Amino acid sequence: MMFLLRRLIRLVLSLLVVSALTFGLLSLAPGSFAGIQAAGAGSTGLASGRSVDLTSQVQQRFGEDLPVWQQYKNWLGPALHGDFGYSYKYPESTVGELIVAKLPTSLALALIAVVLALMIAIPMGILAAARRNSPWDHGSMFVLTAATAFPTYLAGILLVLIFSSWLHWLPTGGWSGPRYAILPIIALTIAPAGVMARYVRSSVLEVLREEYVVAAFAKGGSRRIVMRRHVLRNALMPLVTVVGPLLTGLVVGTIFIETIFGVPGIGGLFTEAAQVRDMPLLMGTTLVFALMLMLVNLLVDLSYAVIDPRTRTGLGLSTEPAERTSGPAAVEAMMEEVKP
């Protein structure tokens, strides 16, 4: 319980730091919502004097004429109660309403991509490790390494060119049915699948070299039982570490994919806010991304304790001494489990 309390306190403090840094950096960037609105009015032929008046009115309306510290204070007070204010671009909607409406789409894309990547990466990584230095090992690792080199946006563009422009199998963009989600999901899956498969292969090979695994095989332990109960379980630890940041990275990566395919998610919302310097919407979406990263890191730590009880003491979740998993005693104990 104390572990969760400490992590929650750290999470809140981290969000405050992120909000202050984000607000400060955005304030230092050139341009403002009022200036962009005035520039748009000028492009329509509005007189320069009236354009200046419009800029001043918009600045006063949204508080952009105040010092930066005062703007941050005015934003922070309601934000601490969950109120991020109204969007500048969509004044009829609050930032919270916009995020709640768009976030499920981005999360669905990211979660489906992670599950699909795991379904590809785990068997490919295990087979590559079990058949080390075989043609399958070299061929699969070559393909997966090439996949990790493709940025998400480049994969999306290539998929559009191949399956939409050349083959005409799938739509180029939009969001009107399941067919429209196929290319975005594939684009988000390619790189994570390559990264996770390489981690699985390396982790399985490392565990196979452990003394207790070597001893179990030498004493006639069933390969199937040893692999399932001990090798794969211990090999999952590095994968858990990778999946968390990859999931958050995929949600952030949807910014590019949603722009390419016209998906109505939080990534597209962030892009729109950045284009017009919509400060409340920018702050809200940035904090959502930061919160997701912190929550995923917390879930990764908790999943360590589920997968490997030895980590509970280090995380402060248990006061019992960690169980030894190597040495003669550990080998003998394991042999009782793996006897056919």
Sequence and secondary structure as in RCSB ss.txt:
>XXXX:A:sequence
MMFLLRRLIRLVLSLLVVSALTFGLLSLAPGSFAGIQAAGAGSTGLASGRSVDLTSQVQQRFGEDLPVWQQYKNW
LGPALHGDFGYSYKYPESTVGELIVAKLPTSLALALIAVVLALMIAIPMGILAAARRNSPWDHGSMFVLTAATAF
PTYLAGILLVLIFSSWLHWLPTGGWSGPRYAILPIIALTIAPAGVMARYVRSSVLEVLREEYVVAAFAKGGSRRI
VMRRHVLRNALMPLVTVVGPLLTGLVVGTIFIETIFGVPGIGGLFTEAAQVRDMPLLMGTTLVFALMLMLVNLLV
DLSYAVIDPRTRTGLGLSTEPAERTSGPAAVEAMMEEVKP
>XXXX:A:secstr
 HHHHHHHHHHHHHHHHHHHHHHHHHHHSS  HHHHHHHHHHHTT  HHHHHHHHHHHHHHHTTTS HHHHHHHH
HHHHTTT   B SSSTTSBHHHHHHHHHHHHHHHHHHHHHHHHHHHHHHHHHHHHTTTSHHHHHHHHHHHHHHTS
 HHHHHHHHIIIIIIIS  S SS  SSTHHHHHHHHHHHHHHHHHHHHHHHHHHHHHHTSHHHHHHHHTT  HHH
HIIIIIHHHHHHHHHHHHHHHHHHHHHHHHHHHHHHT  SHHHHHHHHHHHT HHHHHHHHHHHHHHHHHHHHHH
HHHHHHH TTHHHHHTS  S     SSHHHHHHHHHHH  
